[in-house]
Amino acid sequence: MQLAKRAGAYVIATASPRSRAAVLAAGADEVIDHTDTEVVAAVGEPVDVLLNLAPISPDEFRALVGRVRDGGVVVSTTAWMPAPADEERGVRAVDVFVRSDVDQLTELVGLVDRGELTVQVDRRVPLSDLAALHAEAASGALRGKVVVVPGAAAA
């Protein structure tokens, strides 16, 4: 969200009530409570970009593509389900996983170092706890950013 706001975007985000304040603090202009509102019904105007960062049903994802303006783009980081497109309307689909671009990563580090971009790390865990962390994520209980620290200790 922070990068989208830096680029001048109007950001509509989804969050549960427990995350609403954090999402607003990160730069969202609007927050849709996905726990009690259908996102597709809440987005009335067409959007230029649909960015999906979380697992949703394939049916919901396809329905959301209808909210993207003609010529827009659907971007997804969910590895298990590709982003849907709508070729008839020129809506492109892009799947993004990792981009190891040294210049881009250096720029992001500079933004963090200058306090222009913040990364909320909720906790650090030792590498030896990685299996438990994956189990927590698979159960849906993982919340926030976690840094996995090599070695014996995590601060």
Disulfide bonds with the S-S distance in Angstrom:
none
